[in-house]
Amino acid sequence: MEKLKILYIEDDKATREDLVKLLNHETLAIDDTRKYIIEMVSVDMLDDTVEQIHKFRPDVVILDIKKDKGSSDEGLAILKKIQNQLFVPIIFYSGNISAVKGLESQIVGSATKGDGGVDELKAEITRITKSGLAFIKRRIHGCLEAEFINYFWGIIHEERDKFHKDSNDFSLGYLLLRKFALSLSKEKIYGILGDTLTEDKVHPMEFYVYPTDKSREYENGEVLKKGDEIYVILTPSCDFIETIKRSRKAQKVLLAKPHKLIENDVYEKYLGDKVKYTQKLTNLIESRLGDRYFFLPKTPFIENMVIDFQVKEMCDYADLKNFSRIAKLDDPYAQSMTSSFIRYYNRIGSPDLDSNLILIGLDKKKLS
């Protein structure tokens, strides 16, 4: 059974010892298949607290909020030090957590000491553990170590006739990191997160790169926001490139303007008759309702949206500065969206063939 390493930072020795007795060696059951043994140690709120975190390498830190000389929160000061030097999920555990309520997120939790406080603390530990974020550093390190072993001993050393010691015309480090990046398949990512993989299905987060790297040029598939409206860039990425010898082609930028799924006619019909319209709604969500539509799944930064390629806008490139850059459709979803867009506008219609004539001819042939 895998260990869940927890470091408890608390200035009161008796409180530290009591909580360690309660939680150390306890089994934390996330579900029927994921169970962890808690390994818990505690330290005082010392100046070298961050060094203690580096030394113990915990998966989760439980942190008290102690008033330092009546003027500042030492727990918040420790949080700031942690944020400046490393990543580890934090749970504030104090008799008064009002000072940290505004800091709560998927990686920062809180629980109140007192009656029922330990149960609340366990619930927060379970929440963070279930997300996989508690183990992400450790597991990535394990994956990278496995790639080092396989790449350097299994490939480079075994093929030393090609990669002999006098050769210095390439970077093995670059080759290794590119191989590691390509090795992060869907299955391996799910393994790192400890999630359950649904075969042949896509998790909504797989659609996006978030947040957008704002130091880079705009790209096809980039998700923008202006006011309450969402837009997606349809212009090809190559049209944004500008060099000394080449000016930018995209003086005008073509934007799709998605609408919310709950505003779509198919969804409204589904609410009225689920039996009849469940499959059609499913087809819309899976982008199988013709090339006119492309679905954008919900995440914390976007609602369930539907791109209708009949609804588009043009804007000047210079006006893009008035939009917020939210995220980008990842590969291959940006390409899939563009392909649907191209197919929709490049389709060629033709008159319907008179199938009755074909059927009559077949019937006559059968009778003869």
MARVEXKOL-78158 format. One line per field, with one value per residue (C-alpha): residue number from 1; x, y, z. Coordinates in nm, 4 decimals, decimal comma. Layout:
N
nr = (NUM | ...)
u = (X | ...)
v = (Y | ...)
w = (Z | ...)
This chain:
368
nr = (1 | 2 | 3 | 4 | 5 | 6 | 7 | 8 | 9 | 10 | 11 | 12 | 13 | 14 | 15 | 16 | 17 | 18 | 19 | 20 | 21 | 22 | 23 | 24 | 25 | 26 | 27 | 28 | 29 | 30 | 31 | 32 | 33 | 34 | 35 | 36 | 37 | 38 | 39 | 40 | 41 | 42 | 43 | 44 | 45 | 46 | 47 | 48 | 49 | 50 | 51 | 52 | 53 | 54 | 55 | 56 | 57 | 58 | 59 | 60 | 61 | 62 | 63 | 64 | 65 | 66 | 67 | 68 | 69 | 70 | 71 | 72 | 73 | 74 | 75 | 76 | 77 | 78 | 79 | 80 | 81 | 82 | 83 | 84 | 85 | 86 | 87 | 88 | 89 | 90 | 91 | 92 | 93 | 94 | 95 | 96 | 97 | 98 | 99 | 100 | 101 | 102 | 103 | 104 | 105 | 106 | 107 | 108 | 109 | 110 | 111 | 112 | 113 | 114 | 115 | 116 | 117 | 118 | 119 | 120 | 121 | 122 | 123 | 124 | 125 | 126 | 127 | 128 | 129 | 130 | 131 | 132 | 133 | 134 | 135 | 136 | 137 | 138 | 139 | 140 | 141 | 142 | 143 | 144 | 145 | 146 | 147 | 148 | 149 | 150 | 151 | 152 | 153 | 154 | 155 | 156 | 157 | 158 | 159 | 160 | 161 | 162 | 163 | 164 | 165 | 166 | 167 | 168 | 169 | 170 | 171 | 172 | 173 | 174 | 175 | 176 | 177 | 178 | 179 | 180 | 181 | 182 | 183 | 184 | 185 | 186 | 187 | 188 | 189 | 190 | 191 | 192 | 193 | 194 | 195 | 196 | 197 | 198 | 199 | 200 | 201 | 202 | 203 | 204 | 205 | 206 | 207 | 208 | 209 | 210 | 211 | 212 | 213 | 214 | 215 | 216 | 217 | 218 | 219 | 220 | 221 | 222 | 223 | 224 | 225 | 226 | 227 | 228 | 229 | 230 | 231 | 232 | 233 | 234 | 235 | 236 | 237 | 238 | 239 | 240 | 241 | 242 | 243 | 244 | 245 | 246 | 247 | 248 | 249 | 250 | 251 | 252 | 253 | 254 | 255 | 256 | 257 | 258 | 259 | 260 | 261 | 262 | 263 | 264 | 265 | 266 | 267 | 268 | 269 | 270 | 271 | 272 | 273 | 274 | 275 | 276 | 277 | 278 | 279 | 280 | 281 | 282 | 283 | 284 | 285 | 286 | 287 | 288 | 289 | 290 | 291 | 292 | 293 | 294 | 295 | 296 | 297 | 298 | 299 | 300 | 301 | 302 | 303 | 304 | 305 | 306 | 307 | 308 | 309 | 310 | 311 | 312 | 313 | 314 | 315 | 316 | 317 | 318 | 319 | 320 | 321 | 322 | 323 | 324 | 325 | 326 | 327 | 328 | 329 | 330 | 331 | 332 | 333 | 334 | 335 | 336 | 337 | 338 | 339 | 340 | 341 | 342 | 343 | 344 | 345 | 346 | 347 | 348 | 349 | 350 | 351 | 352 | 353 | 354 | 355 | 356 | 357 | 358 | 359 | 360 | 361 | 362 | 363 | 364 | 365 | 366 | 367 | 368)
u = (0,0000 | 0,1413 | 0,2371 | 0,0874 | 0,3551 | 0,2201 | 0,4210 | 0,2421 | 0,3789 | 0,2511 | 0,4021 | 0,2302 | 0,4106 | 0,1133 | -0,1162 | 0,1437 | 0,1845 | -0,1911 | -0,2610 | 0,0311 | -0,1027 | -0,4456 | -0,3360 | 0,0021 | -0,0267 | -0,3985 | -0,5390 | -0,6894 | -0,9398 | -1,0137 | -1,2239 | -1,2314 | -0,9034 | -0,7040 | -0,5894 | -0,2933 | -0,1069 | -0,0477 | 0,3106 | 0,3003 | 0,5723 | 0,5539 | 0,7851 | 0,7715 | 0,7262 | 1,0973 | 1,2967 | 1,4118 | 1,0600 | 1,1090 | 1,4330 | 1,2357 | 0,9904 | 1,2793 | 1,4200 | 1,0979 | 0,9497 | 0,5869 | 0,2895 | 0,0769 | 0,1631 | -0,0717 | -0,0006 | -0,1118 | -0,1808 | 0,0108 | 0,0077 | 0,3648 | 0,4058 | 0,0429 | 0,1013 | 0,1319 | 0,0390 | 0,3433 | 0,1534 | 0,0888 | 0,4560 | 0,5548 | 0,3070 | 0,4781 | 0,8181 | 0,6828 | 0,5325 | 0,8662 | 1,0677 | 0,8622 | 0,5230 | 0,3253 | -0,0495 | -0,1299 | -0,4058 | -0,4414 | -0,5494 | -0,6322 | -0,8902 | -0,9527 | -0,9272 | -1,1088 | -0,7741 | -0,7172 | -1,0669 | -0,9838 | -0,6807 | -0,8685 | -0,8337 | -0,7818 | -0,4320 | -0,4986 | -0,7558 | -0,8561 | -1,0019 | -1,1021 | -0,9559 | -1,2068 | -1,5091 | -1,5272 | -1,2076 | -1,0156 | -1,2946 | -1,2911 | -0,9131 | -0,9398 | -1,1951 | -0,9515 | -0,6658 | -0,8910 | -0,9965 | -0,6389 | -0,5260 | -0,8160 | -0,7165 | -0,3742 | -0,1999 | -0,0451 | 0,1626 | 0,2259 | 0,5848 | 0,6869 | 0,5349 | 0,6750 | 1,0156 | 0,9637 | 0,8623 | 1,1608 | 1,3978 | 1,2593 | 1,3152 | 1,6749 | 1,7443 | 1,5886 | 1,7323 | 2,0906 | 2,1508 | 1,9009 | 1,9640 | 2,2698 | 2,5018 | 2,3807 | 2,4300 | 2,7646 | 2,8997 | 2,6763 | 2,7008 | 3,0744 | 3,2500 | 3,4243 | 3,0977 | 2,9803 | 2,7596 | 2,4243 | 2,2705 | 2,1683 | 1,9867 | 1,7694 | 1,6953 | 1,6053 | 1,3685 | 1,1972 | 1,1522 | 1,0160 | 0,7696 | 0,6480 | 0,6281 | 0,3614 | 0,0789 | -0,2775 | -0,2288 | 0,0889 | -0,0705 | -0,3649 | -0,1180 | 0,0637 | -0,2643 | -0,3951 | -0,7156 | -0,9300 | -0,8817 | -1,1949 | -1,0955 | -1,1412 | -1,2898 | -1,1454 | -1,1367 | -1,2500 | -0,9140 | -0,7415 | -0,8942 | -0,7007 | -0,3641 | -0,4220 | -0,3326 | -0,2221 | 0,1443 | 0,0943 | 0,4554 | 0,3811 | 0,1982 | -0,1735 | -0,2590 | -0,5399 | -0,7678 | -0,6892 | -0,9813 | -1,0422 | -1,2861 | -1,4302 | -1,6801 | -1,8973 | -1,8482 | -1,6173 | -1,4393 | -1,2114 | -0,9538 | -1,0184 | -0,7387 | -0,4456 | -0,1497 | 0,0910 | -0,0888 | 0,0209 | 0,3923 | 0,5943 | 0,9647 | 1,2139 | 1,1538 | 0,7840 | 0,4959 | 0,2047 | -0,0715 | -0,3438 | -0,4448 | -0,7986 | -0,8689 | -1,1600 | -1,3268 | -1,5889 | -1,8379 | -1,9577 | -2,2826 | -2,3614 | -2,4779 | -2,7837 | -2,8855 | -2,8703 | -3,1950 | -3,0965 | -3,0552 | -3,3918 | -3,5582 | -3,3760 | -3,5298 | -3,8744 | -3,8220 | -3,5094 | -3,5950 | -3,6161 | -3,3269 | -3,0634 | -2,8754 | -2,8892 | -2,7570 | -2,4838 | -2,3890 | -2,3680 | -2,1427 | -1,9191 | -1,9042 | -2,0797 | -2,3784 | -2,2283 | -1,9381 | -2,1381 | -2,0870 | -1,7851 | -1,8219 | -1,6018 | -1,6308 | -1,6669 | -1,3663 | -1,3072 | -1,2291 | -1,5029 | -1,8618 | -1,9938 | -1,9952 | -2,0948 | -1,9229 | -2,1654 | -1,9541 | -2,2383 | -2,1749 | -1,8460 | -1,6919 | -1,3975 | -1,1786 | -0,8623 | -0,5446 | -0,4783 | -0,8131 | -0,7078 | -0,5476 | -0,9019 | -0,9612 | -0,8412 | -0,6353 | -0,7894 | -0,6611 | -0,5756 | -0,7229 | -0,4551 | -0,3531 | -0,5353 | -0,8506 | -0,7486 | -0,6808 | -1,0096 | -1,1993 | -1,0266 | -1,0950 | -1,4647 | -1,4723 | -1,3048 | -1,5269 | -1,8390 | -1,7578 | -1,6010 | -1,8868 | -2,0483 | -2,4160 | -2,5752 | -2,9389 | -3,0802 | -3,0760 | -3,4222 | -3,3841 | -3,7319 | -3,6081 | -3,3248 | -3,5640 | -3,8093 | -3,5255 | -3,4092 | -3,7611 | -3,8063 | -3,4762 | -3,5799 | -3,9168 | -3,7526)
v = (0,0000 | 0,3393 | 0,5889 | 0,9356 | 1,1510 | 1,4379 | 1,7055 | 1,8862 | 2,2316 | 2,3476 | 2,5554 | 2,3657 | 2,0385 | 1,8661 | 1,9491 | 1,8170 | 1,4906 | 1,4360 | 1,4754 | 1,2532 | 0,9800 | 1,0089 | 1,0030 | 0,8298 | 0,4801 | 0,5317 | 0,3947 | 0,6568 | 0,4979 | 0,7107 | 0,4419 | 0,0622 | 0,0529 | 0,3442 | 0,3156 | 0,4871 | 0,4502 | 0,7870 | 0,8523 | 1,1657 | 1,3659 | 1,7058 | 2,0014 | 2,3271 | 2,6565 | 2,7164 | 2,9381 | 2,6293 | 2,5021 | 2,5107 | 2,3148 | 2,0570 | 2,0286 | 1,9737 | 1,7076 | 1,5112 | 1,5613 | 1,5456 | 1,4947 | 1,7310 | 1,9966 | 2,0743 | 2,4232 | 2,6104 | 2,9849 | 3,1330 | 3,4987 | 3,6203 | 3,8971 | 3,9898 | 4,1562 | 3,8966 | 3,5390 | 3,3142 | 3,0438 | 3,2846 | 3,3845 | 3,0170 | 2,9745 | 3,2618 | 3,0980 | 2,7701 | 2,9419 | 3,1071 | 2,7845 | 2,4716 | 2,3180 | 2,1092 | 2,1143 | 2,2989 | 2,2510 | 2,5228 | 2,3717 | 2,6306 | 2,7450 | 3,0520 | 2,9986 | 3,3147 | 3,4690 | 3,1986 | 3,1441 | 3,3709 | 3,1559 | 2,8279 | 2,6488 | 2,2964 | 2,3016 | 2,5035 | 2,3794 | 2,4559 | 2,2796 | 2,4164 | 2,2778 | 2,1724 | 1,9457 | 1,7588 | 1,9275 | 1,6051 | 1,4702 | 1,7965 | 1,7688 | 1,4088 | 1,5218 | 1,7858 | 1,5343 | 1,2950 | 1,5682 | 1,6651 | 1,3017 | 1,2068 | 1,4776 | 1,3148 | 1,6477 | 1,5206 | 1,2640 | 1,4408 | 1,5495 | 1,2103 | 1,0182 | 1,2493 | 1,2033 | 0,8257 | 0,8423 | 1,0617 | 0,8286 | 0,5332 | 0,7261 | 0,8061 | 0,4390 | 0,3184 | 0,5937 | 0,6101 | 0,2461 | 0,0769 | 0,2848 | 0,5124 | 0,2703 | -0,0326 | 0,1532 | 0,2996 | 0,2263 | 0,5128 | 0,7281 | 0,6955 | 0,9175 | 1,1381 | 1,2460 | 1,5851 | 1,7084 | 1,6766 | 1,7112 | 1,3861 | 1,5938 | 1,7472 | 1,4070 | 1,2644 | 1,5477 | 1,5298 | 1,1544 | 1,2141 | 1,4728 | 1,2329 | 0,9489 | 1,1277 | 0,9390 | 0,9550 | 0,6268 | 0,7500 | 1,0811 | 0,9007 | 0,6734 | 0,9737 | 1,1254 | 0,7920 | 0,8383 | 0,5783 | 0,5746 | 0,5467 | 0,3642 | 0,5632 | 0,8590 | 1,2053 | 1,3968 | 1,7604 | 1,8940 | 1,7149 | 1,9687 | 2,2672 | 2,4172 | 2,6525 | 2,9291 | 3,0767 | 3,1663 | 3,5375 | 3,5867 | 3,3849 | 3,4970 | 3,4257 | 3,0836 | 2,8982 | 2,7455 | 3,0059 | 3,0776 | 3,4473 | 3,6363 | 3,9856 | 4,0908 | 3,7849 | 3,6497 | 3,3660 | 3,3568 | 3,1052 | 3,1989 | 3,0320 | 3,2084 | 2,9720 | 3,0082 | 3,0631 | 3,3880 | 3,5424 | 3,4868 | 3,8065 | 3,8165 | 4,0733 | 3,9562 | 3,8817 | 4,0923 | 3,9413 | 3,8177 | 3,8321 | 4,1966 | 4,0704 | 3,7808 | 3,5399 | 3,4415 | 3,1795 | 3,2953 | 2,9907 | 2,9825 | 2,7992 | 2,4401 | 2,5184 | 2,7761 | 2,5263 | 2,4105 | 2,0457 | 2,0881 | 2,2621 | 1,9773 | 1,7259 | 1,8849 | 1,8356 | 1,4767 | 1,3021 | 0,9678 | 1,1128 | 1,3603 | 1,1949 | 1,0503 | 1,3771 | 1,5677 | 1,3050 | 1,3511 | 1,7280 | 1,6880 | 1,4417 | 1,6743 | 1,4161 | 1,6295 | 1,7350 | 1,9669 | 2,2783 | 2,2288 | 2,1748 | 2,1201 | 2,2792 | 2,0938 | 2,2647 | 2,3306 | 2,5827 | 2,8496 | 2,7864 | 2,6611 | 2,3899 | 2,5734 | 2,4927 | 2,6478 | 2,7047 | 2,7877 | 2,9994 | 3,2437 | 3,4236 | 3,7673 | 3,9492 | 4,1848 | 4,3804 | 4,2184 | 4,5337 | 4,4870 | 4,1515 | 4,3446 | 4,4128 | 4,0384 | 3,8292 | 3,5266 | 3,2363 | 2,9048 | 2,7226 | 2,4123 | 2,1444 | 1,9076 | 1,7393 | 1,9290 | 2,2603 | 2,0740 | 1,8844 | 2,2109 | 2,3645 | 2,0537 | 2,0686 | 2,4374 | 2,3766 | 2,0802 | 2,2761 | 2,5630 | 2,3528 | 2,1077 | 2,0823 | 2,0094 | 1,8170 | 1,7358 | 1,4225 | 1,1143 | 0,9739 | 0,6571 | 0,5373 | 0,4807 | 0,2660 | 0,0643 | 0,0141 | -0,1073 | -0,3518 | -0,4856 | -0,5364 | -0,7214 | -0,9478 | -1,0293 | -1,1060)
w = (0,0000 | -0,0996 | 0,1700 | 0,2056 | 0,3676 | 0,5804 | 0,7606 | 1,0453 | 1,1343 | 1,4741 | 1,7554 | 2,0396 | 2,1189 | 2,2871 | 1,9930 | 1,7499 | 1,9363 | 1,9763 | 1,6035 | 1,5064 | 1,7393 | 1,5768 | 1,2122 | 1,1885 | 1,0331 | 0,9641 | 0,6378 | 0,4092 | 0,1695 | -0,1371 | -0,3058 | -0,3384 | -0,5298 | -0,3843 | -0,0228 | 0,1420 | 0,4712 | 0,6391 | 0,7453 | 0,9580 | 1,1296 | 1,2956 | 1,3495 | 1,5385 | 1,3579 | 1,3175 | 1,0872 | 0,8956 | 0,8282 | 0,4513 | 0,4951 | 0,6956 | 0,4050 | 0,1635 | 0,3979 | 0,4592 | 0,1080 | 0,2221 | -0,0083 | 0,2047 | 0,4647 | 0,7541 | 0,8800 | 1,1905 | 1,1924 | 1,4817 | 1,5682 | 1,5741 | 1,8341 | 1,7872 | 1,4528 | 1,1782 | 1,1014 | 1,1098 | 0,9219 | 0,6354 | 0,6374 | 0,6095 | 0,3229 | 0,1416 | 0,1903 | 0,0559 | -0,2476 | -0,3252 | -0,3063 | -0,3769 | -0,4431 | -0,1952 | -0,1175 | 0,2072 | 0,4644 | 0,7270 | 1,0610 | 1,3255 | 1,5759 | 1,3620 | 0,9876 | 0,8808 | 0,7800 | 0,5180 | 0,3782 | 0,0868 | 0,0024 | -0,0406 | -0,3729 | -0,5045 | -0,3546 | -0,0370 | 0,2132 | 0,5704 | 0,8728 | 1,2121 | 1,5325 | 1,7935 | 1,7983 | 1,4684 | 1,3538 | 1,2949 | 1,0733 | 0,8794 | 0,8477 | 0,7222 | 0,4649 | 0,3346 | 0,3236 | 0,1310 | -0,1132 | -0,1992 | -0,2187 | -0,4458 | -0,6945 | -0,7423 | -0,6801 | -0,3569 | -0,5474 | -0,8765 | -0,8017 | -0,6669 | -0,9570 | -1,2237 | -1,0632 | -1,0774 | -1,4454 | -1,5293 | -1,3429 | -1,5409 | -1,8653 | -1,7582 | -1,6907 | -2,0141 | -2,2324 | -2,1090 | -2,0127 | -2,2439 | -2,5577 | -2,5485 | -2,3703 | -2,5660 | -2,8952 | -2,7986 | -3,1444 | -3,2623 | -2,9498 | -2,8864 | -2,6354 | -2,8926 | -3,0531 | -2,9342 | -3,2187 | -3,0431 | -2,7014 | -2,5346 | -2,2751 | -2,5445 | -2,6988 | -2,3573 | -2,2682 | -2,6066 | -2,5575 | -2,2066 | -2,3355 | -2,6038 | -2,3519 | -2,1479 | -2,3118 | -2,1879 | -2,0012 | -1,8298 | -1,7302 | -1,5772 | -1,3971 | -1,2510 | -1,1325 | -1,0061 | -1,2018 | -1,3740 | -1,7497 | -1,9622 | -2,2770 | -2,5994 | -2,4096 | -2,3559 | -2,0273 | -2,0737 | -1,9507 | -2,2407 | -2,4786 | -2,3462 | -2,2688 | -1,9747 | -1,9300 | -2,2615 | -2,2862 | -2,3446 | -2,4495 | -2,7631 | -3,0764 | -3,1156 | -3,2565 | -3,4235 | -3,1594 | -2,8942 | -2,6615 | -2,5939 | -2,3757 | -2,4118 | -2,1487 | -2,0936 | -2,4457 | -2,5503 | -2,8880 | -3,0607 | -3,3257 | -3,6625 | -3,8522 | -3,9252 | -3,6878 | -3,9772 | -4,0683 | -3,7371 | -3,7941 | -3,8448 | -3,9261 | -4,0520 | -4,4086 | -4,3803 | -4,2543 | -4,0670 | -4,2986 | -4,0361 | -4,0518 | -3,9989 | -3,7604 | -3,8009 | -3,4737 | -3,3958 | -3,1347 | -2,9365 | -2,7422 | -2,4200 | -2,4540 | -2,2421 | -2,5057 | -2,7923 | -2,9573 | -2,9180 | -2,5420 | -2,5128 | -2,7047 | -2,4819 | -2,1723 | -2,3274 | -2,4440 | -2,3095 | -2,4658 | -2,8142 | -2,7962 | -2,5727 | -2,8701 | -3,0618 | -2,7601 | -2,7196 | -3,0859 | -3,0345 | -2,7280 | -2,9125 | -3,2178 | -3,4352 | -3,5332 | -3,8652 | -3,9396 | -3,8576 | -3,4832 | -3,2583 | -2,8832 | -2,6145 | -2,2790 | -1,9439 | -1,7192 | -1,4375 | -1,6984 | -1,9555 | -1,9579 | -2,1884 | -2,5222 | -2,8785 | -3,1795 | -3,4653 | -3,7685 | -3,9073 | -3,6197 | -3,6777 | -3,6422 | -3,7952 | -3,5962 | -3,6636 | -3,5349 | -3,3303 | -3,1530 | -3,0066 | -2,7206 | -2,5975 | -2,5471 | -2,2529 | -2,3551 | -2,1628 | -2,2990 | -2,6200 | -2,7755 | -2,7522 | -3,0303 | -3,1985 | -3,0983 | -3,2580 | -3,5830 | -3,5520 | -3,5072 | -3,8101 | -4,0200 | -3,9335 | -4,0227 | -4,3594 | -4,4436 | -4,3549 | -4,5896 | -4,8645 | -4,8954 | -5,2399 | -5,2691 | -5,5547 | -5,6449 | -5,4818 | -5,6982 | -5,7740 | -5,5704 | -5,6720 | -6,0272 | -5,8932 | -5,6759 | -5,9639 | -6,1853 | -5,9179 | -5,8726 | -6,2488 | -6,2675 | -5,9785 | -6,1464 | -6,4768)
